[in-house]
Amino acid sequence: MKFQNIYLTLTNIALLANAAKWQFNVVSLMEPSYTLGLKYEDNVVEMKSETFPVFTTSIESGSSTSYKYVVLDNNGDIVSEEDFEREYSDEIASTNEVYNRKQKNVKIQSLPQVFDPIFSNGTDKYKKYEDNQVYTVYAKCDESAYEYLKYNTFVNGLKNDNSAECSVVFVTKTDVYQRTGKLQLIGFDSRKYKKLSWKIKLDKKILGRKSIKFRSNANDPTLMRDKLSSELYKAVGVPTYSSAYVRVMINNDIYGMYSLVDSVNDNWIAPFIHGDDNAHVGTSYKTYAGADLKYLGEDVKKYRSYGSYEIDEVDKDDLKANNNEFYRLKDFTKLYYQWDLKYGNDQSYDAVEALEEFFNLESLLRQLVIESLTFAFDNFWANSGNYAIYYNPEEDRYQIIPYDFDGSFHGSMGSESRFTKYYLNNTDNCIKWADISRRNQDTYFISNLFKHDIIKNRYDEIMKETVDSLFNVESISPLIDSLSSLIEEDVAWNFKLIDQLDPLINGYVNHFTLENFKDNTNYKVVPYNPKLNRNDAQYGIKRWIEVRSKQCGDYADESVSSAEVYYTTSKPKKTTTTTTTTTTTTVAPKKTTTTVVPKKTTTTVAPKKTTTTVAPKKTTTTVTPKKTTTTVAPKKTTTTVAPKKTTTTKKTTTTTKKTTTTKKAVVKTTVKKVVKTTVKKVVKTTVKTANKNIKISTVENRCGPKYGRCQDENDCCSSYGHCGTTNDFCKAGCQVGYGLCF
């Protein structure tokens, strides 16, 4: 017995000698009157907070690695504790854990990239938010100014644009940022909900940002529609904000979980549109419902007083904008008005090229496809709002930038006065879905675009590529499921907070549940219950994707197969192309993708006697560069290529190859040096030859019943009547007799 006691004493001494210092950091989700404690080996250590809501402590390690956190009142008594045990490891010391949230390492799945981005994708200083974690923000604001905001979201029928001075703590998984800033309300309809949406303008940047924006998603039982939409826009190369999730607490109000999104301002535009934090940023405007882009005359005061436009950023180098901030908006609407007057009935390429001289058409068409697929009832197409109009001084063109997507994936027929009652029964509603939704059923801007077959056919091409490669349950489900895994605990917490929020805040309330969240991220509805909720959701997100992708896939298949003209477009920076004869040359400077000109010979410049490869999918853009002169003559010509004002002369032999961009094939911006594989080498099945009794087509690169067989006997005739040698031409859908098929 004595020996045993001596042994235990020696053991305890050894344990003390080997004891390590353990550091703990945890984020509170309670109001500041509560503190947090560490419960370890049945002892509770009260933690300290030098920077609320982060609490810290350190202890000597014992015999166990298990611990948990507890909530303490002013007397040090335990109010609540976590219902799970944590295990200590070396990385805990540098991690900001969150009370009652399990540590998760969830990899957020990405979406397939259908097209190359049209613009930049951020910089080293200003990167996308990390969406594999949930951030936490606490703002301690001047109480009277804050109360004036939350109790008076509108003043005399106008938005309350006042602000409150705040100290701000921004917590990531590994860092804590302290700043000061001004708190403001954001949105219009979102001010009508009790769970308000906010923005904080910071004195110093956090993660490269001078402004952080919190969208409440108060009308969404999944808190996911905005996030999914922003990822879809980026997957088709349309610039829009980065987003993640964040817990928001202001003074004693615990608001819950929000979408953390970028403000589309000069600080965002410089890296994400121009790819340079110090770029020259032009003037931009924010819009609200009814911003129809109609020309109102030369008096800029009419645009200021119209009620749907708001100046956001003014080009500091534009002297004309001094006390004349709306002149860029006036100029854009006038240019579009004059373009329609001149080219409204013109079906030629000249009409499209004239439009692209002052407007980025390709970006808008891709945006419209996503809006149609997601039924974005509160954005550009359906409601003529929630987008920015940006004058890009680098390109001397205007563009549309979409934002705020909580009204997407709606699937609700809602007001029958705004949408066709049975829109899902009509395939054409993939392009006509919002025809009667705008104010006075006026679709001025979009209807004038789609009068042009070339533009409408380009929209159809984008729709088909997007449905085939991206907008389907198989492609989007991994993203939905990984987001669900990341936020599920916070979603349950968030929904319980609405009845604990300051009762003096007016606004709509939704009593969504965790079951609603699980159902509606998948295939089930959230029924309308006026006693509990302001909003319903008649389609689960996956169910909506399933139904809409089938509908718009059928629409695109029918439209693309019947189209005769294909046109892709995106204008590069400060470059131009001059071509001689009837031959079109594709040059690939920065940020360009494709030129397609039917009924003409298409020649691709390929150095060192190589032949361009037709690359499927993921690139779509017209190359109309400036300040680059390219002369191409048939056979053995000398081509001078001078991108970016630097002249480089290369002697090349131009190989004339009958290639045309079809529904799935476009010429890549970067011409790959791939030697043409002969038809004999790629044939793996029985070859069906062209029918010699069919006349040879007189139109270069076109084939089929309307034209005849391909001019080159080694070409195949695709289902869309184009000649080429890749699988897109030679296999499924190949027109037997009008060229090779295998």
C-alpha positions in Angstrom: 0.0 0.0 0.0 2.8 2.4 0.9 4.6 1.4 -2.3 1.4 2.2 -4.3 1.1 5.7 -2.7 4.8 6.5 -3.6 4.1 5.4 -7.1 1.1 7.6 -7.5 3.0 10.6 -6.1 5.8 10.1 -8.6 3.3 9.8 -11.4 1.7 13.1 -10.5 5.1 14.8 -10.4 5.8 13.4 -13.8 2.5 14.7 -15.2 3.2 18.2 -13.8 6.6 18.2 -15.3 5.2 17.2 -18.7 2.2 19.6 -18.5 1.9 22.0 -21.5 0.3 25.4 -21.7 -2.9 25.2 -23.7 -4.4 28.3 -25.3 -8.2 28.7 -26.0 -10.0 31.3 -28.1 -13.8 31.2 -28.6 -16.4 33.5 -30.1 -19.5 34.3 -28.1 -22.9 34.5 -29.8 -24.5 36.0 -26.8 -25.0 39.7 -25.9 -22.1 41.4 -24.1 -23.6 41.0 -20.6 -22.7 37.3 -20.7 -19.2 35.8 -20.5 -17.8 32.5 -21.6 -16.0 29.9 -19.5 -13.9 26.8 -20.2 -15.0 23.6 -18.6 -12.1 21.1 -18.2 -11.9 18.1 -16.0 -15.1 19.2 -14.1 -13.5 22.6 -13.4 -14.8 25.9 -15.0 -12.3 28.7 -15.8 -13.9 32.1 -16.5 -12.5 33.5 -19.8 -11.5 37.1 -20.5 -12.5 39.3 -23.4 -10.3 42.1 -24.5 -12.0 42.2 -27.9 -15.6 41.2 -27.7 -17.0 38.8 -28.9 -13.7 36.8 -28.6 -12.9 35.3 -25.2 -9.5 33.8 -24.3 -7.8 31.8 -21.6 -4.9 29.4 -21.1 -4.5 26.4 -18.7 -2.0 23.8 -17.8 -2.8 20.6 -19.6 -4.0 17.6 -17.5 -4.6 14.0 -18.2 -7.5 14.6 -20.7 -7.8 16.3 -24.0 -11.5 16.8 -23.7 -13.1 20.1 -23.0 -16.2 22.3 -23.7 -17.3 25.9 -23.4 -20.1 27.3 -21.1 -22.0 30.5 -20.9 -21.8 32.4 -17.5 -24.0 35.1 -16.1 -22.8 38.1 -14.0 -22.5 35.9 -10.9 -20.3 33.3 -12.7 -23.1 30.7 -12.8 -23.5 28.4 -15.8 -26.4 29.5 -17.9 -25.9 26.9 -20.7 -23.1 24.7 -22.0 -22.3 22.9 -25.2 -23.9 19.5 -25.7 -20.7 18.0 -27.2 -17.1 17.4 -26.2 -14.2 19.0 -28.0 -10.7 17.5 -28.3 -7.6 19.6 -27.9 -4.9 19.7 -30.6 -2.0 21.9 -31.4 -4.0 23.9 -33.9 -6.6 25.0 -31.4 -4.3 27.6 -29.9 -4.4 29.6 -33.2 -8.0 28.9 -34.0 -11.0 31.1 -33.1 -13.6 28.5 -32.2 -17.3 29.5 -32.0 -19.5 28.7 -29.0 -21.8 25.7 -29.7 -20.5 25.2 -33.2 -18.5 22.1 -34.1 -15.2 22.5 -35.9 -15.9 21.7 -39.6 -13.5 21.3 -42.5 -16.1 21.5 -45.3 -14.8 21.9 -48.8 -17.3 24.0 -50.7 -17.6 22.5 -54.1 -17.2 24.6 -57.2 -19.5 24.8 -60.3 -18.4 23.8 -63.8 -17.0 26.8 -65.7 -19.0 27.1 -68.9 -17.3 30.1 -70.4 -14.1 32.0 -69.8 -14.5 35.1 -67.6 -14.9 38.3 -69.6 -13.2 40.4 -67.0 -10.6 39.9 -64.2 -11.2 37.8 -61.2 -9.7 39.9 -58.4 -6.2 40.7 -57.3 -3.7 39.5 -54.6 -4.9 42.2 -52.3 -8.6 41.9 -53.0 -9.6 38.3 -53.2 -12.8 36.5 -53.0 -14.2 35.7 -49.6 -13.3 32.2 -48.3 -16.7 30.5 -48.4 -15.6 27.4 -46.5 -16.0 29.2 -43.1 -18.6 31.4 -41.4 -17.3 34.7 -40.3 -18.5 36.7 -37.2 -19.0 40.4 -37.0 -19.8 42.5 -33.9 -20.5 46.2 -34.2 -20.7 48.4 -31.1 -22.5 51.5 -32.4 -23.7 54.8 -31.1 -27.0 53.7 -29.5 -29.2 56.7 -30.4 -28.0 56.8 -34.0 -28.4 53.0 -34.3 -31.9 53.1 -32.8 -32.9 55.8 -35.3 -31.9 53.5 -38.1 -33.6 50.3 -36.9 -36.8 52.0 -35.9 -37.1 54.3 -38.9 -36.1 52.4 -42.0 -38.0 54.9 -44.1 -38.4 58.6 -43.4 -41.3 60.4 -45.1 -41.6 57.5 -47.6 -37.9 57.7 -48.5 -35.0 55.4 -47.5 -33.3 56.4 -44.3 -29.8 57.0 -45.4 -28.4 58.2 -42.1 -25.5 56.3 -40.4 -24.2 55.4 -37.0 -20.6 55.5 -35.8 -19.4 52.1 -34.7 -16.4 50.2 -33.6 -16.2 46.9 -35.5 -14.7 43.5 -34.7 -14.4 41.1 -37.7 -13.5 37.5 -36.7 -12.2 34.9 -39.1 -11.1 31.3 -38.3 -7.6 32.5 -37.5 -7.7 36.3 -37.2 -9.4 39.2 -35.4 -9.7 42.6 -37.1 -10.6 45.8 -35.2 -11.9 48.8 -37.1 -14.2 51.8 -36.9 -16.8 52.6 -39.4 -20.3 53.9 -40.3 -23.3 51.6 -40.2 -26.0 52.1 -42.8 -29.2 50.3 -43.9 -29.2 48.8 -47.4 -31.8 47.6 -49.9 -35.3 48.8 -50.4 -37.7 45.8 -49.9 -35.3 44.3 -47.4 -36.1 47.3 -45.1 -39.6 46.0 -44.8 -38.4 43.0 -42.9 -37.6 42.8 -39.2 -34.3 41.1 -39.9 -32.7 44.2 -41.6 -29.8 44.3 -44.1 -26.7 46.4 -43.3 -23.5 47.9 -44.7 -20.5 49.2 -42.8 -18.1 51.7 -44.4 -14.7 51.1 -42.8 -11.9 53.5 -41.9 -9.3 50.8 -42.9 -9.6 47.8 -45.1 -10.5 44.3 -44.0 -9.5 41.6 -46.5 -8.9 44.3 -49.0 -12.4 45.9 -48.5 -13.4 49.3 -47.4 -17.0 48.3 -47.2 -18.6 45.1 -45.8 -22.2 44.3 -46.7 -24.7 42.0 -44.9 -27.7 40.7 -46.8 -30.3 39.2 -44.5 -32.0 36.8 -46.9 -35.0 37.2 -44.6 -37.4 35.9 -47.3 -35.4 32.8 -48.1 -35.9 29.5 -46.1 -32.6 28.2 -47.5 -30.4 31.4 -47.0 -28.8 30.0 -50.1 -30.4 31.5 -53.2 -28.2 34.6 -53.3 -25.0 32.6 -52.9 -26.0 30.1 -55.6 -26.9 32.8 -58.0 -23.6 34.7 -57.6 -21.7 31.4 -58.3 -23.8 30.8 -61.4 -23.0 34.2 -62.8 -19.3 33.6 -62.2 -19.5 30.2 -63.8 -20.6 31.8 -67.1 -18.0 34.5 -66.8 -20.2 37.4 -65.7 -18.6 39.6 -63.1 -20.5 39.9 -59.8 -19.7 40.0 -56.1 -18.0 37.3 -54.0 -20.0 36.0 -51.1 -19.7 34.0 -48.0 -21.7 33.6 -44.7 -21.4 35.7 -41.5 -23.0 36.0 -38.1 -24.1 39.6 -37.3 -24.5 41.2 -33.9 -25.0 44.9 -33.3 -25.0 46.3 -29.8 -27.4 44.0 -27.9 -29.2 42.7 -31.0 -28.2 39.2 -32.2 -29.5 39.3 -35.8 -28.3 35.9 -36.9 -26.7 34.6 -40.1 -26.3 36.7 -43.3 -24.7 36.6 -46.7 -21.5 38.6 -46.6 -21.2 40.2 -50.0 -19.1 42.9 -51.7 -20.4 46.3 -52.6 -20.1 46.9 -56.3 -18.2 50.1 -55.9 -14.9 51.5 -57.1 -13.0 49.5 -54.6 -14.5 46.3 -56.1 -14.6 47.4 -59.7 -10.8 48.1 -59.9 -9.7 44.5 -59.1 -12.6 42.6 -60.5 -13.3 44.5 -63.8 -9.9 45.9 -64.5 -7.6 43.5 -62.6 -5.7 46.3 -60.9 -6.3 47.7 -57.5 -5.2 51.2 -58.7 -7.0 51.2 -62.0 -8.8 54.2 -63.4 -12.5 53.5 -62.4 -15.3 55.2 -64.3 -18.7 56.3 -63.3 -21.3 53.8 -62.1 -25.0 54.0 -61.1 -27.2 51.8 -58.9 -30.7 51.0 -60.0 -34.1 50.3 -58.4 -37.2 48.8 -59.9 -38.3 50.6 -63.0 -34.8 51.6 -64.3 -35.8 50.9 -67.9 -32.8 52.7 -69.5 -35.0 54.9 -71.7 -33.6 58.1 -73.1 -35.3 61.0 -71.3 -33.7 63.9 -73.3 -30.6 66.0 -72.7 -31.7 67.4 -69.3 -29.7 65.3 -66.8 -32.0 66.5 -64.0 -34.7 64.1 -65.4 -32.5 61.1 -64.7 -31.7 62.3 -61.2 -35.4 62.8 -60.4 -36.6 59.6 -62.2 -36.5 57.6 -58.9 -34.9 54.5 -60.2 -31.3 55.6 -60.7 -28.8 56.6 -58.0 -25.2 57.8 -58.6 -22.8 55.3 -56.9 -19.3 56.3 -58.1 -18.1 59.3 -60.0 -15.0 59.2 -62.2 -12.7 61.6 -60.4 -10.8 62.3 -63.6 -13.9 63.2 -65.6 -14.1 66.9 -65.4 -17.4 66.9 -67.2 -19.0 65.0 -64.3 -18.4 67.9 -61.9 -22.0 68.8 -60.8 -23.2 66.8 -63.8 -23.0 63.2 -62.4 -25.8 61.8 -64.5 -24.4 62.8 -67.9 -22.9 59.3 -68.5 -26.3 57.7 -67.9 -27.9 60.2 -70.2 -25.3 59.5 -72.9 -25.7 55.7 -72.6 -29.5 55.8 -73.0 -29.1 58.2 -75.9 -26.6 55.9 -77.6 -28.9 53.0 -77.3 -31.9 55.0 -78.5 -30.0 56.2 -81.6 -28.7 52.7 -82.3 -32.3 51.3 -82.3 -33.5 54.1 -84.5 -30.8 53.3 -87.1 -30.5 49.6 -86.8 -33.9 48.5 -85.4 -34.8 46.7 -88.7 -31.3 45.8 -89.7 -30.5 42.0 -89.4 -26.8 42.4 -90.5 -23.7 42.1 -88.5 -23.2 45.8 -88.8 -26.1 46.3 -86.3 -24.4 44.1 -83.7 -21.0 45.6 -84.2 -22.4 49.1 -83.9 -24.0 48.2 -80.6 -20.8 46.7 -79.3 -18.9 49.9 -80.0 -20.5 51.3 -76.9 -22.0 48.4 -75.0 -20.8 45.0 -73.7 -23.4 42.8 -75.2 -21.9 39.4 -74.5 -21.8 39.9 -70.7 -25.5 40.9 -70.7 -26.6 37.9 -72.8 -24.9 35.5 -70.4 -26.5 37.4 -67.5 -29.9 37.2 -69.1 -29.6 33.4 -69.4 -28.9 33.0 -65.7 -31.8 35.3 -64.8 -34.1 33.3 -67.0 -33.0 30.0 -65.6 -33.2 31.1 -62.0 -36.4 33.1 -62.5 -34.8 36.2 -61.0 -38.0 38.2 -60.5 -36.3 41.1 -58.8 -33.4 41.8 -61.2 -32.6 43.4 -64.6 -34.9 41.5 -66.9 -38.1 41.1 -64.9 -38.0 44.1 -62.6 -35.4 46.5 -64.3 -33.6 46.9 -61.0 -30.7 45.5 -58.8 -28.0 46.1 -61.3 -25.2 48.6 -61.8 -24.6 50.6 -65.0 -20.9 51.1 -65.4 -19.0 53.2 -67.8 -15.7 51.4 -68.4 -13.1 54.1 -69.4 -10.6 51.4 -70.3 -12.9 50.1 -73.1 -14.9 53.2 -73.7 -18.0 51.1 -73.3 -20.9 50.6 -70.9 -21.8 47.4 -69.1 -24.4 45.9 -66.8 -23.3 44.4 -63.5 -25.9 42.3 -61.6 -26.2 42.1 -57.8 -28.7 41.1 -55.1 -30.2 37.7 -56.0 -32.3 36.7 -53.0 -35.4 36.7 -55.3 -33.9 33.9 -57.5 -34.9 30.2 -57.8 -38.2 31.5 -56.7 -40.4 29.2 -58.8 -43.5 30.9 -57.4 -46.2 32.1 -59.8 -47.1 34.6 -57.1 -48.7 37.6 -58.7 -50.4 36.5 -61.9 -50.4 40.1 -63.1 -46.6 40.0 -63.4 -45.9 36.6 -64.8 -47.8 34.2 -67.1 -49.8 31.9 -64.9 -48.7 28.7 -66.5 -45.2 29.8 -67.5 -43.7 26.3 -66.9 -46.1 24.8 -69.5 -44.7 27.0 -72.3 -41.2 26.3 -73.6 -40.9 29.9 -75.0 -41.0 31.2 -71.5 -37.3 30.7 -71.3 -37.1 33.9 -73.4 -40.5 35.4 -72.9 -40.9 34.6 -69.2 -40.7 38.2 -68.1 -42.5 39.9 -71.0 -45.4 41.1 -68.9 -43.6 41.6 -65.6 -42.1 45.1 -65.9 -43.9 48.3 -65.1 -46.6 48.8 -67.8 -45.4 45.5 -69.3 -42.6 47.5 -71.0 -39.5 45.5 -72.0 -38.0 48.3 -74.0 -34.3 47.5 -73.7 -34.5 43.7 -74.1 -37.1 43.5 -76.7 -35.1 45.9 -78.9 -32.1 43.5 -78.5 -34.0 40.4 -79.5 -35.4 42.0 -82.6 -32.0 41.0 -84.1 -31.8 37.3 -85.0 -28.0 37.3 -84.5 -28.4 38.5 -80.9 -31.3 36.2 -80.2 -29.4 33.2 -81.6 -26.4 34.0 -79.5 -28.7 34.0 -76.4 -30.0 30.6 -77.5 -26.4 29.3 -77.9 -25.5 30.4 -74.4 -28.7 28.9 -73.0 -27.9 25.5 -74.5 -24.3 25.5 -73.3 -25.3 26.6 -69.8 -28.1 24.0 -69.4 -25.9 21.2 -70.9 -22.9 21.9 -68.7 -24.0 23.8 -65.7 -27.7 24.4 -64.9 -28.7 20.8 -64.0 -29.2 19.0 -60.7 -26.0 16.9 -61.3 -23.8 19.9 -61.6 -25.2 22.1 -58.9 -26.1 19.6 -56.2 -22.5 19.2 -54.9 -22.4 22.9 -54.2 -25.8 22.9 -52.5 -24.9 19.9 -50.4 -21.6 21.3 -49.3 -23.1 24.6 -48.3 -25.8 22.9 -46.4 -23.2 20.9 -44.4 -21.3 24.1 -43.6 -24.3 26.3 -42.4 -26.9 23.9 -41.0 -26.1 24.6 -37.3 -26.2 28.3 -37.9 -29.4 28.1 -39.9 -31.2 26.4 -36.9 -29.8 29.1 -34.6 -30.7 31.9 -37.0 -34.4 30.9 -37.3 -34.8 30.8 -33.5 -33.6 34.4 -33.2 -36.4 36.2 -35.0 -38.7 36.2 -31.9 -35.9 37.3 -29.6 -35.0 40.4 -31.7 -35.9 43.8 -30.4 -39.8 43.9 -30.5 -39.8 47.6 -31.4 -38.3 46.9 -34.8 -41.2 46.8 -37.3 -41.2 44.6 -40.3 -42.3 41.3 -41.9 -41.4 38.1 -40.0 -40.8 34.6 -41.4 -40.8 31.7 -38.9 -38.9 29.3 -41.1 -37.7 26.1 -39.5 -34.7 23.8 -39.9 -37.1 21.3 -41.6 -38.0 24.1 -44.1 -34.3 24.6 -44.8 -33.7 20.9 -45.5 -36.8 20.5 -47.6 -36.4 23.6 -49.6 -32.7 23.1 -50.5 -33.9 19.9 -52.1 -37.2 19.1 -53.7 -40.0 20.2 -51.3 -42.0 23.3 -51.0 -42.4 25.7 -48.1 -46.2 26.2 -48.0 -47.7 29.6 -47.3 -48.9 30.1 -43.7 -50.0 33.7 -43.2 -50.1 33.2 -39.4 -46.4 32.4 -39.3 -44.7 33.7 -42.5 -44.7 36.5 -45.0 -43.1 34.3 -47.7 -43.5 30.8 -49.1 -41.3 28.8 -51.5 -43.3 26.8 -54.0 -40.3 24.9 -55.3 -37.3 23.4 -53.6 -34.1 24.6 -55.2 -33.2 21.2 -56.7 -36.7 20.7 -57.9 -36.7 24.1 -59.5 -33.3 23.3 -61.3 -34.8 20.0 -62.4 -37.9 21.5 -63.9 -36.4 24.7 -65.3 -33.4 23.0 -66.9 -35.7 20.5 -68.7 -37.9 23.3 -69.9 -35.1 25.6 -71.1 -33.1 22.7 -72.5 -36.0 21.8 -74.8 -36.3 25.5 -75.7 -32.6 25.8 -76.6 -32.5 22.5 -78.5 -35.3 23.6 -80.7 -34.1 27.2 -81.1 -30.4 26.3 -81.8 -31.2 23.6 -84.3 -33.4 25.9 -86.3 -31.0 28.9 -86.3 -28.9 29.7 -89.3 -26.6 32.4 -87.8 -24.2 32.2 -84.9 -22.4 35.2 -83.5 -20.1 35.4 -80.5 -18.8 38.6 -79.1 -16.7 40.3 -76.6 -14.5 43.3 -77.2 -10.9 43.4 -76.0 -9.0 46.4 -74.8 -7.8 49.1 -77.2 -7.2 46.9 -80.2 -8.6 46.7 -83.8 -8.4 44.2 -86.7 -8.3 45.0 -90.4 -8.9 42.2 -92.8 -8.6 42.1 -96.6 -10.7 40.2 -99.2 -13.5 38.1 -97.9 -11.3 36.2 -95.4 -11.8 36.8 -91.7 -8.7 36.5 -89.4 -9.0 35.7 -85.7 -6.4 37.4 -83.5 -6.2 36.6 -79.8 -5.2 39.6 -77.7 -6.0 39.9 -74.0 -9.6 39.0 -72.9 -11.0 37.9 -76.3 -12.4 34.7 -77.4 -14.1 34.2 -80.8 -15.0 35.5 -84.2 -17.7 33.7 -86.2 -18.7 35.0 -89.7 -21.0 32.7 -91.6 -21.2 32.6 -95.4 -17.5 33.7 -95.7 -14.2 32.0 -95.7 -12.9 31.8 -92.2 -9.1 31.7 -92.0 -7.3 31.2 -88.7 -3.8 32.6 -88.4 -1.5 29.7 -87.1 2.2 30.2 -87.0 4.7 27.7 -88.5 2.3 26.0 -90.8 0.0 24.7 -88.1 -3.7 24.5 -88.3 -6.0 25.8 -85.6 -8.0 23.4 -83.6 -11.7 23.9 -83.1 -12.2 23.8 -79.4 -15.5 22.8 -77.9 -17.5 24.9 -75.4 -16.4 27.4 -72.8 -15.3 30.3 -75.1 -17.6 32.8 -76.7 -16.6 36.3 -77.9 -16.2 38.4 -81.0 -12.8 39.8 -81.6 -13.0 43.3 -82.9 -9.6 44.6 -81.6 -8.4 48.2 -82.0 -5.0 49.4 -83.0 -3.8 46.1 -84.3 -3.5 45.7 -88.1 -3.6 42.2 -89.4 -3.3 41.6 -93.1 -4.2 38.1 -94.4 -4.0 37.0 -98.0 -4.7 33.4 -99.2 -1.7 31.2 -99.3 1.9 32.1 -98.3 1.2 35.6 -96.8 3.2 37.7 -94.4 1.1 38.6 -91.3 2.0 41.5 -89.0 0.5 41.1 -85.5 0.8 44.1 -83.2 -1.1 43.6 -80.0 -0.9 46.2 -77.2 0.8 48.8 -79.5 4.0 46.7 -79.9 4.7 45.7 -83.5 6.0 42.1 -84.1 6.4 40.8 -87.6 6.2 37.1 -88.2 6.4 35.2 -91.5 3.7 32.6 -91.6 2.0 30.4 -94.0 -1.7 30.7 -93.6 -3.6 27.5 -93.9 -7.2 28.0 -95.1 -9.3 25.6 -93.1 -13.1 25.5 -93.3 -14.0 25.9 -89.6 -17.1 27.6 -88.3 -18.2 28.0 -84.7 -21.4 25.9 -84.1 -23.5 25.4 -81.1 -20.7 23.6 -79.3 -17.5 24.6 -81.2 -15.8 27.9 -81.2 -12.2 29.0 -81.9 -10.2 29.5 -78.7 -8.6 32.8 -77.9 -5.2 31.2 -77.6 -4.5 29.4 -80.8 -3.0 26.0 -80.0 -0.3 24.7 -82.2 -1.8 21.4 -83.0 -1.1 19.6 -86.3 -4.3 18.5 -88.0 -5.0 14.9 -87.6 -6.2 13.4 -90.8 -9.6 11.9 -91.0 -8.2 8.5 -91.6 -6.4 8.5 -88.2 -9.4 9.5 -86.1 -11.9 7.2 -87.7 -12.7 4.4 -85.4 -15.9 3.2 -86.9 -17.3 2.8 -90.4 -17.0 6.0 -92.4 -20.0 7.2 -94.3 -18.8 9.2 -97.3 -20.4 12.2 -98.9 -23.0 11.5 -101.6 -21.4 12.6 -104.9 -24.9 13.0 -106.4 -25.5 16.0 -104.0 -24.2 19.3 -105.4 -21.2 20.9 -103.7 -22.1 23.9 -101.5 -21.3 27.3 -102.9 -21.2 28.8 -99.4 -18.0 28.3 -97.6 -18.2 26.1 -94.5 -22.0 25.6 -94.8 -23.7 22.3 -95.8 -27.0 20.5 -95.6 -30.2 20.4 -97.6 -30.2 24.2 -98.1 -26.5 24.4 -99.2 -25.3 21.0 -100.5 -22.3 18.9 -99.4 -19.1 20.3 -97.9 -16.6 21.7 -100.4 -13.7 19.8 -98.7 -14.2 16.1 -99.2 -12.5 15.4 -95.8 -15.1 17.5 -93.9 -18.1 16.4 -92.0 -21.5 18.2 -92.0 -22.8 18.9 -88.5 -26.4 18.7 -87.5 -26.4 22.5 -87.6 -25.1 22.7 -91.2 -21.5 23.6 -90.7 -18.4 21.8 -92.1 -15.5 20.6 -89.9 -13.5 17.6 -88.7 -14.1 17.3 -84.9 -16.5 15.0 -83.1 -19.0 17.9 -83.0 -19.2 17.8 -86.8 -18.6 14.1 -87.5 -20.5 12.1 -84.9 -23.9 12.6 -83.2 -26.2 14.4 -85.5 -23.9 14.4 -88.5 -25.8 14.8 -91.7 -25.1 11.7 -93.8 -24.4 12.4 -97.5 -23.5 16.1 -97.0 -20.0 15.2 -95.8 -18.2 12.4 -93.9 -19.8 10.8 -90.8 -18.2 8.3 -88.4 
